[in-house]
Amino acid sequence: MYYTKKIPLVSLIIVASSQITLASDKKAGLPQLDFDTYPSLIFWSIISLVIGYFLMAYLVTPQIKSIINLRETNIQNDLIKAKTSNEESEKIKNEVSKNQAEIKLNSQTLINEALLETKKLLDKSEKKVSEKIELRITKAEHKINETKDNVISEILNNAEDLTKDIVQKFTSIKPLNQDIKKTVDTVSKNILMEK
């Protein structure tokens, strides 16, 4: 479309330039001061202005206008894209902060549950351990008491034998086993009572 408008304008410029070269060959001097050249100068000035106007009106100005319109459209599109991107980023930011809050709450809940379960397990383990220790202590006490009883009875038996031997060595009396046993039992009870 632009080429069809350019061809007649270019041909008009070529014709005008050839007329100017013919006029310059006739006289020497300044053509501005020669009144014979005024009508042709006025004619070509008008033609040049009309050609310039049409070139500007139909070639240059529409291209500038289309470039400005395209630029304005691009700017508007970029602004719309920036606005939608900003809205999307705000949505994503809000979702991320919401997800972080949920994750923090869930993790805190899990930690609390784990602590409670651990405390329960520790309490159970502690109870089991204390029960085992108590059982071992009672067994040990029972064993100690049995050993103590055995040791005491053995000491008493030995005491009876020793007493019988001492009495026989230092005296000529032959003591009876029952009397020695009674005496040792009475003395041992008194001694054990004092402790």
Backbone as a printed PyTorch tensor [residue, N CA C, xyz], in Angstrom:
tensor([[[  0.8330,  -1.1910,   0.0000],
         [  0.0000,   0.0000,   0.0000],
         [  0.8720,   1.2450,   0.0000]],

        [[  1.9410,   1.1900,   0.8250],
         [  2.8260,   2.3490,   0.8790],
         [  3.6060,   2.5160,  -0.4310]],

        [[  3.9240,   1.4100,  -1.0680],
         [  4.6930,   1.4990,  -2.3180],
         [  3.8770,   2.1550,  -3.4250]],

        [[  2.5940,   1.9300,  -3.4510],
         [  1.7480,   2.5480,  -4.4980],
         [  1.6710,   4.0520,  -4.2920]],

        [[  1.7990,   4.5210,  -3.0660],
         [  1.7820,   5.9580,  -2.8010],
         [  3.1560,   6.5710,  -3.0380]],

        [[  4.1840,   5.8130,  -2.8870],
         [  5.5440,   6.3260,  -3.0110],
         [  5.9380,   6.5430,  -4.4780]],

        [[  5.4780,   5.6930,  -5.3740],
         [  5.9090,   5.7670,  -6.7920],
         [  5.5010,   7.0940,  -7.4300]],

        [[  4.2360,   7.5660,  -7.3210],
         [  3.9160,   8.8590,  -7.9600],
         [  4.6650,  10.0270,  -7.3180]],

        [[  4.9080,   9.9700,  -6.0400],
         [  5.6120,  11.0670,  -5.3770],
         [  7.0650,  11.1350,  -5.8260]],

        [[  7.6890,   9.9980,  -5.9410],
         [  9.0860,   9.9600,  -6.3730],
         [  9.2040,  10.4680,  -7.8230]],

        [[  8.2730,  10.0730,  -8.6740],
         [  8.3370,  10.5270, -10.0800],
         [  8.1120,  12.0340, -10.1680]],

        [[  7.2460,  12.5830,  -9.3220],
         [  7.0090,  14.0170,  -9.2990],
         [  8.2640,  14.7650,  -8.8590]],

        [[  8.9880,  14.2230,  -7.8990],
         [ 10.2270,  14.8460,  -7.4220],
         [ 11.2880,  14.8370,  -8.5260]],

        [[ 11.3580,  13.7720,  -9.3030],
         [ 12.3560,  13.6770, -10.3900],
         [ 12.0630,  14.7170, -11.4680]],

        [[ 10.7800,  14.8920, -11.8110],
         [ 10.4010,  15.8870, -12.8300],
         [ 10.7180,  17.2880, -12.3310]],

        [[ 10.4340,  17.5250, -11.0810],
         [ 10.6810,  18.8560, -10.5290],
         [ 12.1720,  19.1520, -10.4880]],

        [[ 12.9580,  18.2120, -10.1510],
         [ 14.3970,  18.4510, -10.0980],
         [ 14.9700,  18.6930, -11.5060]],

        [[ 14.4180,  18.0280, -12.5340],
         [ 14.9130,  18.2540, -13.9020],
         [ 14.5580,  19.6590, -14.3820]],

        [[ 13.3800,  20.1950, -13.9780],
         [ 12.9900,  21.5570, -14.3410],
         [ 13.9070,  22.5730, -13.6640]],

        [[ 14.3160,  22.2990, -12.4490],
         [ 15.1890,  23.2150, -11.7100],
         [ 16.5490,  23.2790, -12.3950]],

        [[ 17.0520,  22.1570, -12.8760],
         [ 18.3640,  22.1610, -13.5360],
         [ 18.2990,  22.9000, -14.8730]],

        [[ 17.1530,  22.8420, -15.5790],
         [ 17.0130,  23.5680, -16.8370],
         [ 16.9630,  25.0760, -16.5950]],

        [[ 16.3010,  25.4640, -15.5410],
         [ 16.1840,  26.8930, -15.2420],
         [ 17.5190,  27.4750, -14.8060]],

        [[ 18.3390,  26.6960, -14.1580],
         [ 19.6100,  27.2140, -13.6780],
         [ 20.6170,  27.4090, -14.8100]],

        [[ 20.4050,  26.7680, -15.9510],
         [ 21.3400,  26.9120, -17.0660],
         [ 21.1630,  28.2360, -17.8390]],

        [[ 20.0260,  28.8920, -17.6690],
         [ 19.7270,  30.0650, -18.4920],
         [ 20.5250,  31.2980, -18.0780]],

        [[ 20.5280,  31.6140, -16.7930],
         [ 21.1720,  32.8580, -16.3550],
         [ 22.1190,  32.5930, -15.2020]],

        [[ 23.0620,  33.4360, -15.1160],
         [ 23.9880,  33.3490, -14.0100],
         [ 23.5920,  34.4040, -12.9840]],

        [[ 23.8780,  34.1240, -11.7340],
         [ 23.5260,  35.0650, -10.6870],
         [ 22.5770,  34.4190,  -9.7000]],

        [[ 22.0700,  35.2630,  -8.8340],
         [ 21.1830,  34.7660,  -7.7990],
         [ 19.7530,  34.7080,  -8.3360]],

        [[ 19.1290,  33.5200,  -8.3160],
         [ 17.7550,  33.4230,  -8.8370],
         [ 16.7310,  34.0530,  -7.9020]],

        [[ 17.1220,  34.2830,  -6.6240],
         [ 16.1730,  34.8700,  -5.6950],
         [ 15.8980,  36.3460,  -6.0410]],

        [[ 16.8540,  36.9990,  -6.6720],
         [ 16.6960,  38.4050,  -7.0120],
         [ 16.1650,  38.6240,  -8.4230]],

        [[ 16.0520,  37.5500,  -9.1390],
         [ 15.5250,  37.6390, -10.5020],
         [ 14.0080,  37.4680, -10.4500]],

        [[ 13.2840,  38.5370, -10.8120],
         [ 11.8200,  38.4800, -10.7240],
         [ 11.2010,  37.5660, -11.7470]],

        [[ 11.8920,  37.1810, -12.7380],
         [ 11.3680,  36.2610, -13.7480],
         [ 11.2170,  34.8340, -13.1620]],

        [[ 12.0200,  34.5390, -12.1920],
         [ 11.9560,  33.1780, -11.6080],
         [ 10.9380,  33.0750, -10.4720]],

        [[ 10.3280,  34.1760, -10.0330],
         [  9.3780,  34.1210,  -8.9160],
         [  8.1840,  33.2250,  -9.1870]],

        [[  7.5640,  33.3010, -10.3810],
         [  6.4070,  32.4080, -10.5810],
         [  6.8110,  30.9350, -10.5130]],

        [[  7.9480,  30.5840, -11.0890],
         [  8.3390,  29.1680, -11.0360],
         [  8.7330,  28.7780,  -9.6000]],

        [[  9.3850,  29.7270,  -8.8710],
         [  9.7250,  29.4410,  -7.4740],
         [  8.4710,  29.2340,  -6.6330]],

        [[  7.4870,  30.0880,  -6.8540],
         [  6.2340,  29.9560,  -6.0990],
         [  5.5550,  28.6420,  -6.4670]],

        [[  5.5190,  28.3420,  -7.7580],
         [  4.8980,  27.0890,  -8.2030],
         [  5.5810,  25.8700,  -7.5610]],

        [[  6.9050,  25.8390,  -7.6110],
         [  7.6280,  24.6630,  -7.0710],
         [  7.6210,  24.6210,  -5.5300]],

        [[  7.5100,  25.8020,  -4.9460],
         [  7.3800,  25.8120,  -3.4800],
         [  6.0570,  25.1990,  -3.0690]],

        [[  5.0110,  25.5870,  -3.8070],
         [  3.6870,  25.0090,  -3.5050],
         [  3.6940,  23.5040,  -3.7640]],

        [[  4.2700,  23.0980,  -4.8900],
         [  4.3460,  21.6680,  -5.2140],
         [  5.1480,  20.9300,  -4.1260]],

        [[  6.2700,  21.5080,  -3.6890],
         [  7.0990,  20.8750,  -2.6660],
         [  6.3380,  20.7590,  -1.3480]],

        [[  5.6150,  21.8510,  -1.0100],
         [  4.8370,  21.8090,   0.2350],
         [  3.7270,  20.7540,   0.1530]],

        [[  3.0750,  20.6890,  -1.0030],
         [  2.0000,  19.6820,  -1.1590],
         [  2.5950,  18.2770,  -1.0970]],

        [[  3.6960,  18.0690,  -1.7820],
         [  4.3490,  16.7440,  -1.7570],
         [  4.7900,  16.4160,  -0.3250]],

        [[  5.3980,  17.4080,   0.3530],
         [  5.8230,  17.2020,   1.7370],
         [  4.6400,  16.8720,   2.6460]],

        [[  3.5240,  17.6320,   2.4160],
         [  2.3330,  17.3650,   3.2330],
         [  1.8410,  15.9370,   3.0130]],

        [[  1.7230,  15.5330,   1.7420],
         [  1.2370,  14.1750,   1.4620],
         [  2.1970,  13.1000,   1.9820]],

        [[  3.5050,  13.3600,   1.8400],
         [  4.4720,  12.3970,   2.3870],
         [  4.2930,  12.2650,   3.9100]],

        [[  4.1650,  13.4180,   4.5680],
         [  3.9950,  13.3670,   6.0140],
         [  2.6540,  12.7600,   6.4010]],

        [[  1.5910,  13.1720,   5.6680],
         [  0.2440,  12.7310,   6.0460],
         [  0.0180,  11.2580,   5.7620]],

        [[  0.5580,  10.7540,   4.6640],
         [  0.2340,   9.3770,   4.2740],
         [  1.3590,   8.3650,   4.4840]],

        [[  2.5850,   8.8240,   4.6590],
         [  3.6790,   7.8760,   4.8750],
         [  4.2350,   7.9430,   6.3010]],

        [[  4.6910,   9.1010,   6.7030],
         [  5.4230,   9.2130,   7.9660],
         [  4.4670,   9.1630,   9.1690]],

        [[  3.4410,   9.9990,   9.1460],
         [  2.5290,  10.0840,  10.2900],
         [  1.8090,   8.7620,  10.5670]],

        [[  1.2940,   8.0280,   9.5630],
         [  0.6550,   6.7420,   9.8910],
         [  1.6280,   5.7370,  10.5090]],

        [[  2.8700,   5.7450,  10.0180],
         [  3.8410,   4.8210,  10.6030],
         [  4.1390,   5.2170,  12.0520]],

        [[  4.3080,   6.4960,  12.2980],
         [  4.5480,   6.9590,  13.6660],
         [  3.3480,   6.6230,  14.5420]],

        [[  2.1450,   6.8580,  13.9950],
         [  0.9310,   6.5720,  14.7530],
         [  0.8110,   5.0770,  15.0540]],

        [[  1.1220,   4.2310,  14.0580],
         [  1.0430,   2.7830,  14.2970],
         [  2.0990,   2.3410,  15.3140]],

        [[  3.2940,   2.9380,  15.2410],
         [  4.3440,   2.6040,  16.2070],
         [  3.9210,   3.0490,  17.6080]],

        [[  3.3570,   4.2520,  17.7200],
         [  2.8930,   4.7450,  19.0260],
         [  1.7690,   3.8640,  19.5590]],

        [[  0.8180,   3.5130,  18.6540],
         [ -0.2810,   2.6350,  19.0850],
         [  0.2430,   1.2660,  19.5310]],

        [[  1.1850,   0.7220,  18.7520],
         [  1.7730,  -0.5730,  19.1100],
         [  2.5030,  -0.4780,  20.4430]],

        [[  3.2340,   0.6100,  20.6170],
         [  3.9620,   0.8010,  21.8700],
         [  2.9940,   0.9350,  23.0390]],

        [[  1.9300,   1.7150,  22.8430],
         [  0.9200,   1.8830,  23.8930],
         [  0.2550,   0.5470,  24.2230]],

        [[ -0.0370,  -0.2340,  23.1750],
         [ -0.6340,  -1.5590,  23.3910],
         [  0.3180,  -2.4550,  24.1690]],

        [[  1.5910,  -2.4420,  23.7800],
         [  2.5890,  -3.2500,  24.4930],
         [  2.7160,  -2.8150,  25.9610]],

        [[  2.7050,  -1.5130,  26.1810],
         [  2.8050,  -1.0040,  27.5550],
         [  1.5890,  -1.4580,  28.3610]],

        [[  0.3960,  -1.3250,  27.7590],
         [ -0.8200,  -1.7620,  28.4640],
         [ -0.7750,  -3.2620,  28.7480]],

        [[ -0.3390,  -4.0330,  27.7440],
         [ -0.2360,  -5.4860,  27.9470],
         [  0.7740,  -5.8120,  29.0580]],

        [[  1.9070,  -5.0990,  29.0270],
         [  2.9130,  -5.3240,  30.0660],
         [  2.3790,  -4.9460,  31.4500]],

        [[  1.6300,  -3.8440,  31.5200],
         [  1.0370,  -3.4460,  32.7950],
         [  0.0350,  -4.4830,  33.2880]],

        [[ -0.7740,  -5.0070,  32.3710],
         [ -1.7560,  -6.0340,  32.7460],
         [ -1.0300,  -7.2900,  33.2100]],

        [[  0.0220,  -7.6780,  32.4620],
         [  0.7990,  -8.8670,  32.8600],
         [  1.4540,  -8.6440,  34.2260]],

        [[  1.9930,  -7.4490,  34.4360],
         [  2.6420,  -7.1500,  35.7160],
         [  1.6220,  -7.1960,  36.8500]],

        [[  0.4230,  -6.6560,  36.5830],
         [ -0.6140,  -6.6740,  37.6140],
         [ -1.0420,  -8.0930,  37.9320]],

        [[ -1.2570,  -8.9180,  36.8940],
         [ -1.6530, -10.3140,  37.1450],
         [ -0.5220, -11.0770,  37.8240]],

        [[  0.7170, -10.8070,  37.4010],
         [  1.8550, -11.4650,  38.0590],
         [  1.9540, -11.0620,  39.5260]],

        [[  1.7210,  -9.7880,  39.7980],
         [  1.7500,  -9.3060,  41.1740],
         [  0.6450,  -9.9620,  41.9950]],

        [[ -0.5620, -10.0740,  41.4200],
         [ -1.6710, -10.7240,  42.1260],
         [ -1.3520, -12.2000,  42.3820]],

        [[ -0.7940, -12.8590,  41.3540],
         [ -0.4330, -14.2720,  41.5180],
         [  0.6460, -14.4420,  42.5840]],

        [[  1.6360, -13.5410,  42.5730],
         [  2.7000, -13.6480,  43.5830],
         [  2.1430, -13.3960,  44.9840]],

        [[  1.1860, -12.4680,  45.1040],
         [  0.5520, -12.2350,  46.4100],
         [ -0.2290, -13.4700,  46.8500]],

        [[ -0.9510, -14.0990,  45.9030],
         [ -1.6870, -15.3300,  46.2300],
         [ -0.7180, -16.4150,  46.6790]],

        [[  0.3610, -16.5860,  45.9290],
         [  1.3550, -17.6110,  46.2740],
         [  1.9810, -17.2970,  47.6330]],

        [[  2.2880, -16.0020,  47.8650],
         [  2.8740, -15.6040,  49.1460],
         [  1.9140, -15.9180,  50.2890]],

        [[  0.6210, -15.6050,  50.0870],
         [ -0.3750, -15.8910,  51.1190],
         [ -0.5100, -17.3960,  51.3410]],

        [[ -0.5150, -18.1790,  50.2500],
         [ -0.6100, -19.6320,  50.3800],
         [  0.6070, -20.1930,  51.1070]],

        [[  1.7830, -19.6660,  50.7580],
         [  3.0130, -20.1490,  51.3960],
         [  2.9920, -19.8320,  52.8860]],

        [[  2.5880, -18.5940,  53.2360],
         [  2.5420, -18.2430,  54.6610],
         [  1.4830, -19.0670,  55.3800]],

        [[  0.3530, -19.3230,  54.7160],
         [ -0.6920, -20.1700,  55.3160],
         [ -0.1770, -21.5900,  55.5070]],

        [[  0.4970, -22.1190,  54.4730],
         [  1.0690, -23.4690,  54.5730],
         [  2.1280, -23.5350,  55.6660]],

        [[  2.9470, -22.4850,  55.7880],
         [  3.9690, -22.4630,  56.8390],
         [  3.3190, -22.4850,  58.2190]],

        [[  2.2290, -21.7120,  58.3620],
         [  1.5410, -21.6910,  59.6590],
         [  0.9430, -23.0630,  59.9670]],

        [[  0.3350, -23.6960,  58.9440],
         [ -0.2320, -25.0350,  59.1470],
         [  0.8620, -26.0460,  59.4900]],

        [[  1.9720, -25.9760,  58.7690],
         [  3.0810, -26.9090,  59.0170],
         [  3.6420, -26.6860,  60.4200]],

        [[  3.7680, -25.4220,  60.8200],
         [  4.2770, -25.1190,  62.1520],
         [  3.3340, -25.6670,  63.2150]],

        [[  2.0220, -25.4840,  63.0010],
         [  1.0360, -25.9890,  63.9510],
         [  1.0650, -27.5100,  64.0080]],

        [[  1.1290, -28.1340,  62.8160],
         [  1.1850, -29.6020,  62.7720],
         [  2.4500, -30.1390,  63.4380]],

        [[  3.5700, -29.4880,  63.1620],
         [  4.8310, -29.9560,  63.7600],
         [  4.8080, -29.7740,  65.2740]],

        [[  4.2250, -28.6630,  65.7420],
         [  4.1350, -28.4510,  67.1810],
         [  3.2370, -29.5100,  67.8140]],

        [[  2.1370, -29.8420,  67.1290],
         [  1.2380, -30.8880,  67.6240],
         [  1.9580, -32.2310,  67.6710]],

        [[  2.7010, -32.5450,  66.6090],
         [  3.4510, -33.8020,  66.5840],
         [  4.5000, -33.8480,  67.6890]],

        [[  5.1670, -32.7370,  67.9010],
         [  6.1880, -32.6860,  68.9530],
         [  5.5450, -32.9080,  70.3200]],

        [[  4.4040, -32.2440,  70.5440],
         [  3.7190, -32.4050,  71.8340],
         [  3.2540, -33.8440,  72.0290]],

        [[  2.7070, -34.4420,  70.9580],
         [  2.2640, -35.8370,  71.0470],
         [  3.4510, -36.7600,  71.3260]],

        [[  4.5460, -36.5090,  70.6260],
         [  5.7440, -37.3420,  70.8410],
         [  6.2630, -37.1940,  72.2660]],

        [[  6.2330, -35.9650,  72.7890],
         [  6.6790, -35.7510,  74.1650],
         [  5.7790, -36.4810,  75.1600]],

        [[  4.4600, -36.4180,  74.9070],
         [  3.5340, -37.1250,  75.8020],
         [  3.7590, -38.6300,  75.7540]],

        [[  3.9120, -39.1530,  74.5280],
         [  4.1530, -40.5950,  74.3930],
         [  5.4680, -40.9900,  75.0550]],

        [[  6.4800, -40.1770,  74.8690],
         [  7.7860, -40.4600,  75.4820],
         [  7.6730, -40.4220,  77.0050]],

        [[  6.9250, -39.4350,  77.5190],
         [  6.7520, -39.3400,  78.9620],
         [  6.0160, -40.5660,  79.4850]],

        [[  4.9720, -40.9900,  78.7590],
         [  4.2370, -42.1960,  79.1730],
         [  5.1510, -43.4120,  79.1680]],

        [[  5.9360, -43.5520,  78.0870],
         [  6.8540, -44.6950,  77.9910],
         [  7.8860, -44.6440,  79.1150]],

        [[  8.3940, -43.4500,  79.4010],
         [  9.3690, -43.3190,  80.4820],
         [  8.7390, -43.6680,  81.8290]],

        [[  7.5010, -43.2050,  82.0200],
         [  6.8150, -43.5360,  83.2720],
         [  6.6080, -45.0410,  83.3970]],

        [[  6.1840, -45.6750,  82.2890],
         [  6.0010, -47.1340,  82.3140],
         [  7.3280, -47.8350,  82.5830]],

        [[  8.3580, -47.3820,  81.8710],
         [  9.6770, -48.0030,  82.0580],
         [ 10.1600, -47.7960,  83.4870]],

        [[  9.9650, -46.5820,  84.0050],
         [ 10.3900, -46.2910,  85.3660],
         [  9.6210, -47.1590,  86.3600]],

        [[  8.3270, -47.3050,  86.0970],
         [  7.5080, -48.1440,  86.9860],
         [  7.9800, -49.5890,  86.9410]],

        [[  8.2380, -50.0770,  85.7150],
         [  8.7180, -51.4620,  85.5740],
         [ 10.0620, -51.6290,  86.2810]],

        [[ 10.9510, -50.6580,  86.0750],
         [ 12.2780, -50.7320,  86.6830],
         [ 12.1490, -50.6990,  88.2020]],

        [[ 11.2900, -49.8010,  88.7140],
         [ 11.1350, -49.7150,  90.1710],
         [ 10.5240, -51.0000,  90.7250]],

        [[  9.5750, -51.5850,  89.9550],
         [  8.9980, -52.8640,  90.3920],
         [ 10.0720, -53.9500,  90.4180]],

        [[ 10.9000, -54.0000,  89.3860],
         [ 11.9790, -54.9900,  89.3400],
         [ 12.9620, -54.7650,  90.4980]],

        [[ 13.2880, -53.5020,  90.7310],
         [ 14.2260, -53.2030,  91.8160],
         [ 13.6340, -53.6040,  93.1650]],

        [[ 12.3580, -53.2640,  93.3430],
         [ 11.7040, -53.6450,  94.6050],
         [ 11.6820, -55.1580,  94.7730]],

        [[ 11.3680, -55.8600,  93.6720],
         [ 11.3630, -57.3210,  93.7200],
         [ 12.7450, -57.8410,  94.0860]],

        [[ 13.7810, -57.2970,  93.4680],
         [ 15.1500, -57.7250,  93.7780],
         [ 15.5130, -57.3850,  95.2190]],

        [[ 15.0710, -56.2000,  95.6610],
         [ 15.3630, -55.8010,  97.0450],
         [ 14.6990, -56.7560,  98.0240]],

        [[ 13.4060, -57.0780,  97.7590],
         [ 12.7110, -58.0150,  98.6760],
         [ 13.3760, -59.3790,  98.6440]],

        [[ 13.7780, -59.8100,  97.4410],
         [ 14.4860, -61.1010,  97.3500],
         [ 15.7960, -61.0400,  98.1330]],

        [[ 16.5190, -59.9210,  97.9510],
         [ 17.8010, -59.7650,  98.6440],
         [ 17.5830, -59.7090, 100.1600]],

        [[ 16.5540, -58.9740, 100.5970],
         [ 16.2610, -58.9160, 102.0250],
         [ 15.9000, -60.2980, 102.5640]],

        [[ 15.0940, -61.0130, 101.7910],
         [ 14.7130, -62.3710, 102.1950],
         [ 15.9540, -63.2630, 102.3150]],

        [[ 16.8460, -63.1270, 101.3190],
         [ 18.0770, -63.9150, 101.3410],
         [ 18.9410, -63.5240, 102.5280]],

        [[ 19.0310, -62.2120, 102.7680],
         [ 19.8310, -61.7230, 103.8980],
         [ 19.2590, -62.2630, 105.2070]],

        [[ 17.9170, -62.1920, 105.3040],
         [ 17.2850, -62.7000, 106.5260],
         [ 17.5330, -64.2040, 106.6950]],

        [[ 17.4270, -64.9380, 105.5890],
         [ 17.6970, -66.3830, 105.6590],
         [ 19.1360, -66.6420, 106.0730]],

        [[ 20.0560, -65.8980, 105.4460],
         [ 21.4710, -66.0560, 105.7690],
         [ 21.7150, -65.6660, 107.2280]],

        [[ 21.0940, -64.5790, 107.6490],
         [ 21.2390, -64.1230, 109.0250],
         [ 20.7280, -65.1950, 109.9900]],

        [[ 19.5310, -65.7470, 109.6660],
         [ 18.9780, -66.8010, 110.5200],
         [ 19.9020, -68.0110, 110.5540]],

        [[ 20.4090, -68.3700, 109.3780],
         [ 21.3340, -69.5160, 109.3080],
         [ 22.6000, -69.2390, 110.1160]],

        [[ 23.1290, -68.0280, 109.9690],
         [ 24.3570, -67.6720, 110.6770],
         [ 24.1000, -67.6630, 112.1800]],

        [[ 22.9630, -67.0990, 112.5910],
         [ 22.6440, -67.0370, 114.0170],
         [ 22.4700, -68.4390, 114.5840]],

        [[ 21.7250, -69.2850, 113.8450],
         [ 21.5270, -70.6610, 114.3440],
         [ 22.8650, -71.3980, 114.4060]],

        [[ 23.7180, -71.1510, 113.4360],
         [ 25.0360, -71.8000, 113.4280],
         [ 25.8810, -71.2840, 114.5920]],

        [[ 25.7930, -69.9740, 114.8340],
         [ 26.5340, -69.3900, 115.9550],
         [ 26.0170, -69.9650, 117.2770]],

        [[ 24.6780, -70.0710, 117.3380],
         [ 24.1040, -70.6180, 118.5660],
         [ 24.5410, -72.0730, 118.7740]],

        [[ 24.5350, -72.8330, 117.7070],
         [ 25.0090, -74.2210, 117.8070],
         [ 26.4660, -74.2590, 118.2350]],

        [[ 27.2530, -73.4280, 117.6230],
         [ 28.6700, -73.3710, 117.9880],
         [ 28.8320, -72.8760, 119.4230]],

        [[ 27.9680, -71.8910, 119.7880],
         [ 28.0310, -71.3660, 121.1540],
         [ 27.6990, -72.4730, 122.1590]],

        [[ 26.7060, -73.2770, 121.7990],
         [ 26.3560, -74.3860, 122.7070],
         [ 27.5420, -75.3330, 122.8590]],

        [[ 28.1320, -75.6830, 121.7400],
         [ 29.2820, -76.5990, 121.7940],
         [ 30.4450, -75.9790, 122.5610]],

        [[ 30.7210, -74.7150, 122.3020],
         [ 31.8150, -74.0330, 122.9870],
         [ 31.5340, -73.9200, 124.4950]],

        [[ 30.2920, -73.5710, 124.8000],
         [ 29.9280, -73.4530, 126.2130],
         [ 30.1000, -74.7830, 126.9260]],

        [[ 29.6400, -75.8400, 126.2850],
         [ 29.7750, -77.1920, 126.8650],
         [ 31.2420, -77.5190, 127.0730]],

        [[ 32.0920, -77.2150, 126.0770],
         [ 33.5230, -77.5050, 126.1680],
         [ 34.1780, -76.6620, 127.2600]],

        [[ 33.8190, -75.3810, 127.3640],
         [ 34.4080, -74.4810, 128.3530],
         [ 34.0210, -74.9240, 129.7650]],

        [[ 32.7270, -75.2160, 129.9020],
         [ 32.2640, -75.6420, 131.2240],
         [ 32.9690, -76.9230, 131.6250]],

        [[ 33.1550, -77.8380, 130.7450],
         [ 33.8090, -79.1200, 131.0710],
         [ 35.2860, -78.9070, 131.3670]],

        [[ 35.9420, -77.9910, 130.7010],
         [ 37.3660, -77.7960, 130.9150],
         [ 37.6190, -77.0750, 132.2430]],

        [[ 36.8180, -76.0740, 132.5090],
         [ 37.0780, -75.2800, 133.7110],
         [ 36.4090, -75.8250, 134.9640]],

        [[ 35.4170, -76.6330, 134.7650],
         [ 34.7370, -77.2460, 135.9150],
         [ 34.6510, -78.7330, 135.7010]],

        [[ 34.3720, -79.3850, 136.6960],
         [ 34.2290, -80.8310, 136.5780],
         [ 32.7760, -81.2210, 136.3400]],

        [[ 31.9190, -80.2430, 136.1870],
         [ 30.5030, -80.5020, 135.9720],
         [ 30.3010, -80.8750, 134.5210]],

        [[ 29.4240, -81.8400, 134.4130],
         [ 29.0630, -82.2400, 133.0590],
         [ 27.6770, -81.6580, 132.8000]],

        [[ 27.6130, -80.5770, 132.0800],
         [ 26.3140, -79.9360, 131.8740],
         [ 25.4440, -80.7350, 130.9080]],

        [[ 24.1660, -80.5190, 131.0870],
         [ 23.2180, -81.1600, 130.1860],
         [ 23.0420, -80.2830, 128.9370]],

        [[ 22.7920, -80.9640, 127.8900],
         [ 22.6200, -80.2640, 126.6080],
         [ 21.4270, -79.3180, 126.6600]],

        [[ 20.3850, -79.7140, 127.3540],
         [ 19.1860, -78.8910, 127.4190],
         [ 19.4590, -77.6240, 128.2100]],

        [[ 20.1770, -77.7280, 129.2980],
         [ 20.4830, -76.5550, 130.1150],
         [ 21.3550, -75.5780, 129.3230]],

        [[ 22.3240, -76.0820, 128.6390],
         [ 23.2150, -75.2350, 127.8350],
         [ 22.4110, -74.5400, 126.7380]],

        [[ 21.5330, -75.2930, 126.1180],
         [ 20.7270, -74.7500, 125.0360],
         [ 19.8610, -73.6330, 125.5810]],

        [[ 19.2060, -73.8130, 126.7640],
         [ 18.3430, -72.7940, 127.3480],
         [ 19.1530, -71.5460, 127.6750]],

        [[ 20.3030, -71.7430, 128.2550],
         [ 21.1380, -70.6150, 128.6560],
         [ 21.6050, -69.8310, 127.4290]],

        [[ 22.0540, -70.5250, 126.4200],
         [ 22.5230, -69.8610, 125.1780],
         [ 21.3640, -69.1370, 124.5170]],

        [[ 20.1820, -69.7440, 124.4990],
         [ 19.0090, -69.1010, 123.8790],
         [ 18.6540, -67.8240, 124.6360]],

        [[ 18.6540, -67.8790, 125.9580],
         [ 18.2960, -66.7140, 126.7680],
         [ 19.3050, -65.5980, 126.5510]],

        [[ 20.5860, -65.9230, 126.5830],
         [ 21.6270, -64.9090, 126.3980],
         [ 21.5580, -64.3350, 124.9810]],

        [[ 21.3580, -65.1960, 123.9920],
         [ 21.3160, -64.7180, 122.5990],
         [ 20.1090, -63.8360, 122.3660]],

        [[ 18.9730, -64.1760, 123.0140],
         [ 17.7880, -63.3260, 122.8650],
         [ 18.0430, -61.9640, 123.4790]],

        [[ 18.6670, -61.9280, 124.6490],
         [ 18.9860, -60.6500, 125.2790],
         [ 19.9130, -59.8170, 124.3900]],

        [[ 20.9200, -60.4780, 123.8270],
         [ 21.8880, -59.7770, 122.9580],
         [ 21.1750, -59.2580, 121.7030]],

        [[ 20.3520, -60.1070, 121.1130],
         [ 19.6520, -59.7090, 119.8840],
         [ 18.6330, -58.6340, 120.1590]],

        [[ 18.0460, -58.6250, 121.3540],
         [ 17.0730, -57.5980, 121.7230],
         [ 17.7620, -56.2630, 121.8690]],

        [[ 18.9600, -56.2540, 122.3900],
         [ 19.6940, -54.9970, 122.5990],
         [ 20.0060, -54.3400, 121.2580]],

        [[ 20.2590, -55.1100, 120.2410],
         [ 20.5770, -54.5590, 118.9240],
         [ 19.3230, -54.0240, 118.3040]]])
